């Protein structure tokens, strides 16, 4: 008797759920997250403002001239291209790490090789960061650069607070 009652309740519930899914399944590729553009438009995960928006914000806050805007846009484009090129190197490093067999006879040699590759990758990252800072310092006036550094410090602090909140929850 109980089994029949459960079956009679389960069938309408399943039908209701399936009709709800069909009604709401207009397009699964248009998922929106936190006001970001749709995934299908962006080609994946939303990664922050575009170069144009960054330059607009900096222009507003730092009162950039037209020449500075052009130079900063070129700098950001160059950094974006370098980041994409570095992605292939990072991928090969990750593949090398995954390929290491801890039980292999040459484990120590492979590990040393991957460590060396990771060290070079870290050095390149620091070098790129310092070069970008130098180039930005050449473009901006001393007052603008100090204000730019303050903005970066505030953003770094905000990101740290955001990560702290995520860890607590």
N, C-alpha and C positions, 0 to 999 in steps of 0.2 A: 504494500500500500504506500509506504514512504517513498519507494523507488519511483512509483508512478507519479507521485506528487512532484518529486524533484524533476522528473523528465518533463512534466507539463510546464513547470516553471522555467526550465532551462531552454526549451525550444523558443518561446517568445523572447526571452532575454537575448539569445544569440541572434535572432532575427532583427531585434531592435538595434543591437550593437553593429551588425553588418550594414544595416541601412544607414546608421549614423556615420560609419566609415565612408560609405560611398558618397554621402552628401557632402562630407568635408574633404574628400580627396580630389579637389579640383585640379591641383597640380603640385606634386611633391617636390619639384625642383625650384619652387619659389618660396623657400623658407626664409623668413625674415628674422634677424637677430639684432636686438638693441638698436633699432633705427638704422641699421646698416642696409645697404642695397641688397637686392635679392641675390642669392648665391649664383643663380644662373647668369645674372648680369656681370658679376664680379669674377666669375670663373673660380670660385672657391671661397675660402675663408676671408672675411673682411680684415684688412691689415692696417687700418688707419687712414688718415686723410691723404688726398693726392698731393702731388708736388705743387700744383697750382694753389690749393687751399693752404698749404704750409706757407708758401710765399706770401699769400694774401694776409695771413695772420701776422707774419713777421713784419710785413709792410705797415700794418695797422699799429702794431706795438712799438716797432723800432723806427717808424717813419723813414722807410727806405726810399732812396731815389730810384728812378727808372733804371739807371745803369747798375745799381746794386741788385735790383730785382732780377735783371737779366743774368748777372753773374751768379747769384744764388741759385737761380733756376738751373743754370748750366752745371753748377756744383752738385746739386741734388740729382740731376740726371746722370752725371758721372758716377756718383755714389750708388745709384740704383743699378747701373750697368755692372759695376764692380761687384755688387752684392749678388747679382744673378750669376756672374762668372764664378764667384766663390762658392755658390750653391753646389756646383758640380764637384768641387774639391771636397766639400763637407760630405757629400753623398759618398764619394769614394772612400773617405775616412771611415764613415759609418759602416760601409760594406766590408772594409778590411777588418774592422772590429768584430762584426758579426761572423766573419769567415774564420776567425781564429778558433782552433780546436784545442781545448785545454788538455786533452789527452795525447796530443801529437808530440812526436819526439822533438820537433823544432819549435815548440811552443815559446820558449824563452827568446829565441831569435826573432820570431814573428812579433812577439809582444814588444820587444825593443824597437823594431821597425815601426810599429803603429804608434808607439810613444813618441818617437822622433817626428813622425808625420803630424801628430797632434800638437807637438811643441812648435813646429814650423807654422801650423795653422794659427795658433795663439799669437805668435810673433807678428804674423801678417795682419791679424785683426787689430792689434795694438798700433801697429804702424799706420794702418788705414785711418784709425780714429785720430791719431795725432796729426796726420797730414790734413785731414778734413778740418780739424780745429785751426791749424795754421792758415789754411786757405780762407776759412771764414773770418779769421782775424785780419787778413789782408783786405777783405772786401768791406768789412764794417769799420766804422770809426771806433776809437777806444771807448767812448760812452755807450755806443750801440752794442759793442762786444760785451762789455760788463753787464749790461741789461740782458743780453742774450744768455750769458752764463747763469744769471740769476733765474731766468725762466727755466733753463734746463735743470737747475738744482731743484726748483719747486716741483717740476714734473717728475723728477726722480723720486722725490720724497712722496709725492702722491701715489706713484706706482708702488712704492714700498708699503704704504699704508693699505693700498688695495690688496696686495699680496698677503699682508698680515691678516686682514679681515677674512680672506678666503681660507687661510690656514686654520683660523679659529672656528670656522663653521663646518 
